[in-house]
Every structure is written in structure tokens, then in C-alpha cells.
Amino acid sequence: MQQPDLSGDFGLLMGWADKVRKLAVRTNAETPADVQVAKDFGAEGIGLCRTEHMFFDADRIPVVRSMILAGTKEGREAALEKLLPMQRSDFEDIFRIMVGAPCTIRLLDPPLHEFMPHTDAEMEEVANASGMDVKALKAQADALHESNPMLGHRGCRLGITYPEIYAMQARAIFEAAVAVAKDTGTQPTPEVMIPLVGTRKELDILKTVVDEAATAVFAETGTSLNYLVGTMIELPRAALRAGQIAETAEFFSFGTNDLTQTTLGISRDDAGRFLSAYEEQGIYEKDPFVTIDQDGVGELVKTAAERGRATRNTIKLGICGEHGGDPASVIFCHQIGLNYVSCSPYRVPIARLAAAHAVLQDR
């Protein structure tokens, strides 16, 4: 087996596509291996770095659990202090590979119960490691359980209730960026994404947390660099109030996976039971989780883009849902004037070609 190589006729075709297309193409990636693959395939930055994936590593999950189980802010901060160098190392790897390209890093998004042990064996192991009684640990896990976690205590809601989590992540991002800038002479371009925002006030509060971390790191290191703070638009309310949110947000990244769920009222995890029948009967022409629903979800994206630009004409607009690698959806993103699409590493060439096709369709 050998790694794909963008050479020969394929490389020539990609070169032609790049000369024509207007949309930038980024990638959704957080491990050094995936980031490198995406870069080799022509990705022009990171459109979505999901920091929670880093929290699940075997050497980190015990620390994350101790942070969750801490009953006080001081206890959480002690655990976060242990996570800080791990996160900083992750971001350094990404910044070094992407060499100055924009990197959108999403702060912690999933609900905390996802990090808790689930089986009896895991419960006992964590209880022994933390010195907790198994029954007490199970009670804590039960307390974190949510009936509908997708719409529960996650995203920016975590940052509002536990701002120390986002403060640690922001510090790790800026410390990594400064370290890489000093080592390489090339300044990274961090874009800090606040997830699941529905109101401007949420973003105002959390942007302050990020800005304070940046100010502290720059003062400590004697180095400063440019960065952006923005949000993922994944709720219909956020799309409709985009003009107001853009007063604070410097970029929008459309999270069309959740925006599709929240707009259509369909669970992505459960839709397989009935979506094939919907497609067969023409209710949906295509699976809306594969190709963007232009009349519903697409209309919200278009509205948010227009309202965001009306408030801040320099706002950067991109898409980071699975639709970012779907050719029909990429063409739609070009038509409504987004700046970039972001997709999984192996779909980057597909997105580059689709972006070129979108320009040719205009002619």
C-alpha cells in the first residue's frame, strides 16, 4: 500500500481547479496525522479543530474526569492546570504543520457526561483512582445525565457555567501560537470558535474570557499576534440574529450538522430508520445530512451570511459540517458567497474540484 500522491494527471487537474476556484478549502482535523494528510491534499488551513477529541486520549481522560468530579472551582482549576501543557502541545503540532495558515479551534463542545465512565468496571477503576466511593461516583454520573444532551449543557453553556475550562483552552492556544512564532519566525493565525451560541450576550461573555487569556499570555511572553474570536452558527436563532451576533463575532462557521438537526427537528443518529423512505417518496430529494437542504437549512445559512455581512463587512464566513465535502453543497456555498468550506482530510480534493465547478457554472 502507498499513500495517495497529488502528482501526474491528478496533480495537474487539481492545479487547474485551484486557478479557477474562489472558495478556500480547509479541513476538519485535530491530530497531527490528519492535519498533515489534509495539508498534503491541499488544505489551506483548519476549519474545525474539535478539542474534545484531545480530551479522550487515554493519558488525559483520568485528568478530565477529576476535573468533572471536582466539587469546587479550585479543584477544577487544579485539574485544568494538568491539562494545559497537553493542550498546548496539541496546538503547537497543528500550528507547526499549517505554517501560518488560519486554524479555527473550537472550544469544548460536548456535554461533560460523555467523559464519564459507563460500565461497572470503568466505574470501579475511576472510583479507586479518585478515592471516591463507587456509589457516590455513580450518583455523580447520574446527575450529569441529560434526557436530550444535544440540546443540553454543552457548547458555550459549559463556558458560561465553568469559564475556567475555556480560559485554560484559550491560554493553551495562545501559548502554543507564541511558542511556534518564536521557533519558526512565522506567526500562526488562531481563530477561536465559541460553539452553540444563540445570543450575542453569550458570545460577549466568553469573548472576554478569551481576550483576557490572550492579554495575559502576550504580557508574560512579550509577544503578541493577531487572532480572531467567532462562533459556530448551528442554531436557527443564531442564524436569525446573525446581524446582532456579528457585532461581536469576527467570523461565522456554519455547523450544518447540528443546524440541520435543529432546523428539521431530525436526530442525525436516528434518521436512518426513516430517511430512506422520505427519499423514495420525494419528501427530501437527497439525505439532508449528506447534501444541504437549500430551501430550509440553506436559507438560514444565506440569511445569516447576509445579516452578518451587513453588520461587519469584513466578517469571515465558512462551513464546517459534513456538507463541506459534498460537491452540491460546496457549489451552494460558492453561490451564497462564503469564503471557505471545510471538510475531512480525504475529501479536500473533492471540495477543491467542486469549488472550481461552481465558478464554471457561473460562466
C-alpha positions in Angstrom: 0.0 0.0 0.0 1.2 3.5 -0.6 -0.1 7.0 0.3 -2.1 8.9 -2.4 0.1 11.3 -4.2 -1.1 14.5 -5.8 1.1 14.2 -8.8 0.8 13.4 -12.5 -2.5 14.0 -14.2 -4.3 14.2 -10.8 -1.9 17.0 -9.6 -2.4 18.8 -12.9 -6.2 18.6 -12.6 -6.0 20.0 -9.0 -3.8 22.8 -10.2 -6.3 23.8 -12.8 -9.1 23.7 -10.2 -7.1 25.9 -7.9 -6.6 28.5 -10.6 -10.3 28.7 -11.1 -12.0 28.3 -7.7 -12.8 31.2 -5.4 -13.7 29.3 -2.3 -10.8 28.4 0.0 -10.8 24.8 1.2 -9.8 23.9 4.7 -10.1 20.7 6.8 -11.7 19.3 9.9 -8.8 17.8 11.8 -7.1 17.8 15.1 -4.5 15.0 15.1 -1.1 15.7 13.6 -1.5 12.8 11.2 -4.9 14.1 9.9 -3.6 17.6 9.7 -0.6 16.5 7.6 -2.8 14.4 5.3 -5.1 17.3 4.7 -2.2 19.7 4.0 -0.7 17.2 1.6 -4.1 17.1 -0.2 -4.1 20.9 -0.5 -6.0 22.1 2.6 -5.4 25.8 3.2 -6.0 25.8 6.9 -8.1 24.2 9.7 -11.8 24.9 9.5 -12.6 22.9 12.6 -10.3 21.5 15.3 -12.5 19.6 17.8 -10.7 20.0 21.0 -12.8 17.4 22.8 -11.2 14.7 20.8 -7.9 15.5 22.5 -9.6 15.1 25.9 -10.5 11.4 25.2 -6.8 10.3 24.9 -6.0 7.5 27.4 -3.5 9.6 29.3 -5.9 12.6 29.6 -9.3 11.1 30.4 -8.4 10.5 34.1 -7.5 14.2 34.4 -10.6 15.3 32.6 -12.7 13.1 34.9 -11.0 14.5 38.0 -11.9 18.0 36.7 -15.5 17.0 36.3 -15.7 15.4 39.7 -14.1 18.3 41.5 -16.7 19.9 43.7 -15.1 23.4 43.7 -13.7 25.8 41.2 -10.3 25.4 42.8 -10.5 21.7 42.3 -11.4 22.1 38.6 -8.6 24.6 38.1 -6.0 22.2 39.7 -7.1 19.5 37.1 -7.1 22.0 34.3 -3.6 23.0 35.2 -2.5 19.5 34.4 -4.4 19.5 31.1 -2.9 22.9 30.0 0.5 21.5 28.8 -1.2 18.7 27.0 -3.5 21.0 25.1 -0.6 23.4 24.4 1.4 20.6 22.8 -1.6 19.6 20.6 -2.0 23.2 19.3 1.8 23.6 18.7 1.7 20.5 16.5 -1.2 21.9 14.4 0.4 25.4 14.1 3.7 23.9 13.0 2.2 21.8 10.3 -0.1 24.5 9.0 2.7 27.1 8.9 0.8 30.4 9.3 -2.5 29.2 7.7 -5.7 30.1 9.6 -6.6 27.5 12.2 -10.1 27.5 13.7 -10.1 25.9 17.1 -13.5 25.1 18.7 -13.5 25.3 22.5 -15.0 22.3 24.4 -18.4 21.4 23.0 -19.9 18.0 24.2 -21.7 17.6 27.5 -19.5 16.5 30.4 -21.2 13.2 30.9 -19.6 11.9 27.7 -16.3 11.8 29.5 -17.6 9.9 32.5 -17.2 6.1 32.9 -20.2 4.0 31.8 -19.5 0.3 32.6 -19.3 -1.1 36.2 -15.7 -2.0 35.6 -14.8 1.6 34.5 -16.8 3.0 37.4 -14.8 0.9 39.9 -11.5 1.8 38.2 -12.2 5.6 38.3 -13.5 5.3 41.9 -10.3 3.6 43.0 -8.2 6.2 41.2 -10.1 9.2 42.6 -10.6 7.8 46.1 -14.4 8.1 45.7 -17.0 5.6 46.7 -18.4 3.8 43.7 -21.9 4.7 44.8 -21.0 8.3 45.0 -19.4 8.2 41.6 -22.4 6.6 40.1 -24.6 9.3 41.7 -22.4 12.0 40.2 -22.6 10.3 36.7 -26.4 10.1 37.0 -26.6 13.7 38.0 -24.7 14.7 34.8 -27.1 12.5 32.6 -29.4 14.5 30.3 -32.5 13.4 28.5 -31.5 15.4 25.4 -27.8 16.1 25.6 -27.6 17.6 22.1 -29.7 20.5 23.4 -28.4 20.3 26.9 -25.5 21.5 29.0 -22.9 21.7 26.2 -21.1 24.2 24.0 -21.0 27.8 25.2 -23.2 26.8 28.1 -20.3 24.9 29.6 -18.2 28.0 29.2 -20.8 30.2 30.9 -21.1 27.9 33.9 -17.4 26.8 34.0 -15.4 29.7 32.4 -12.2 28.2 33.8 -12.4 25.4 31.2 -12.5 27.9 28.3 -9.8 30.1 30.0 -7.4 27.1 30.1 -8.1 26.2 26.4 -7.6 29.8 25.3 -4.3 30.1 27.3 -3.1 26.9 25.7 -3.9 28.2 22.2 -2.1 31.5 22.7 0.9 29.9 24.5 1.2 27.5 21.6 0.9 30.2 19.0 3.6 32.4 20.6 6.0 29.4 21.0 5.6 28.4 17.4 6.0 32.0 16.2 9.3 32.3 18.2 10.6 29.0 16.9 9.7 29.4 13.3 9.5 33.1 12.6 6.1 32.6 11.1 3.0 33.7 13.1 0.2 31.2 13.4 -3.3 32.5 12.8 -5.6 31.2 15.6 -9.3 31.6 15.2 -11.0 30.8 18.5 -14.5 29.4 18.0 -17.2 29.6 20.7 -19.8 26.8 20.0 -23.6 26.7 20.2 -24.1 30.4 20.6 -27.7 31.5 20.4 -27.4 35.1 21.7 -24.8 37.9 21.4 -24.6 38.1 25.2 -23.2 34.5 25.5 -20.5 35.4 22.9 -19.8 38.7 24.7 -19.1 37.0 28.0 -16.9 34.2 26.5 -15.0 36.5 24.2 -14.0 38.4 27.3 -12.6 35.2 28.7 -10.6 34.5 25.5 -9.3 38.1 25.3 -8.2 38.1 28.9 -6.2 34.9 28.3 -4.6 36.4 25.2 -3.7 39.6 27.1 -2.1 37.7 29.9 -0.1 35.4 27.6 1.1 38.3 25.5 2.2 40.2 28.6 4.0 37.2 30.0 5.8 36.4 26.8 6.4 39.9 25.5 5.0 38.7 22.2 1.6 39.5 20.6 -0.1 38.2 17.4 -3.3 38.6 15.6 -6.2 36.3 16.4 -10.0 36.2 15.8 -12.9 35.2 18.0 -16.0 34.0 16.4 -18.7 31.4 16.7 -20.3 28.3 15.1 -23.8 29.0 13.7 -25.7 25.8 14.5 -28.9 27.1 16.0 -31.8 28.7 14.0 -31.9 31.6 16.5 -28.2 32.3 15.9 -28.8 32.4 12.1 -31.7 34.8 12.5 -29.9 37.0 15.0 -26.7 36.9 13.0 -26.6 40.7 12.5 -26.5 41.2 16.2 -24.1 38.4 16.9 -21.7 39.8 14.2 -21.3 42.9 16.4 -19.0 40.7 18.5 -18.1 37.8 16.2 -15.3 38.2 13.8 -16.1 35.0 11.9 -19.0 32.6 11.4 -18.5 28.9 10.8 -21.7 27.2 9.9 -22.0 23.9 11.7 -24.5 22.4 9.3 -24.6 19.0 11.0 -26.4 20.4 14.1 -28.1 23.2 12.1 -29.8 20.6 10.0 -30.9 18.7 13.2 -32.2 21.8 14.9 -33.9 23.2 11.8 -35.5 20.0 10.6 -36.1 18.5 14.1 -34.5 15.3 13.0 -31.9 13.4 15.0 -28.9 12.6 12.8 -28.2 9.5 14.9 -31.8 8.1 14.4 -32.7 9.4 11.0 -31.5 6.2 9.3 -34.8 4.5 10.4 -36.9 6.6 8.1 -34.9 8.9 5.8 -34.7 6.3 3.0 -38.5 6.2 2.8 -38.5 10.0 2.7 -36.1 10.0 -0.2 -38.0 7.3 -2.0 -41.3 9.3 -1.7 -39.7 12.5 -2.7 -40.2 14.3 0.6 -36.5 15.1 0.6 -34.7 14.8 -2.8 -31.5 13.8 -1.0 -30.5 12.9 2.5 -30.3 16.4 4.2 -27.3 15.2 6.3 -25.4 14.5 3.1 -26.4 17.3 0.8 -27.6 20.6 2.4 -31.3 21.3 2.4 -31.1 24.5 0.4 -34.8 25.5 1.0 -34.6 25.3 4.7 -31.2 25.0 6.3 -29.6 26.7 3.3 -32.0 29.6 3.6 -30.9 30.1 7.2 -27.2 30.0 6.2 -27.8 32.5 3.4 -29.8 34.8 5.8 -27.1 34.6 8.5 -24.4 35.4 5.9 -26.3 38.4 4.6 -27.1 39.7 8.1 -23.6 39.1 9.4 -22.0 41.0 6.5 -24.5 43.9 6.8 -23.1 44.4 10.4 -19.5 43.6 9.8 -18.4 43.7 6.1 -15.1 42.0 6.9 -16.6 39.0 8.6 -15.1 35.7 7.5 -17.8 33.1 6.6 -17.2 29.3 6.3 -18.9 26.0 6.7 -17.5 23.1 8.7 -20.3 20.5 8.7 -20.1 17.3 6.7 -21.7 19.2 3.8 -18.3 20.9 3.3 -17.1 17.9 1.4 -20.3 17.3 -0.7 -20.0 18.7 -4.2 -23.6 20.0 -4.5 -23.3 21.7 -1.1 -19.9 23.2 -2.0 -21.5 24.8 -5.1 -24.3 26.2 -2.9 -21.7 27.7 -0.6 -20.0 29.4 -3.5 -23.3 30.8 -4.8 -24.1 32.5 -1.5 -20.7 34.0 -1.2 -19.0 32.1 1.7 -15.2 32.4 2.0 -14.3 28.8 2.5 -15.6 25.3 3.1 -14.0 22.8 5.5 -14.2 19.0 5.2 -12.5 15.8 6.3 -8.9 15.4 5.1 -9.6 12.8 2.3 -12.4 15.0 0.9 -10.2 18.0 0.4 -9.5 17.2 -3.3 -13.3 16.7 -3.9 -14.0 20.1 -2.4 -11.3 21.8 -4.4 -12.7 20.4 -7.6 -16.3 21.2 -6.7 -15.3 24.8 -5.9 -13.9 25.1 -9.4 -17.0 23.6 -10.9 -19.1 26.2 -9.1 -17.2 29.0 -10.8 -17.5 27.4 -14.2 -21.3 27.1 -13.7 -21.4 30.9 -13.3 -19.9 31.4 -16.7 
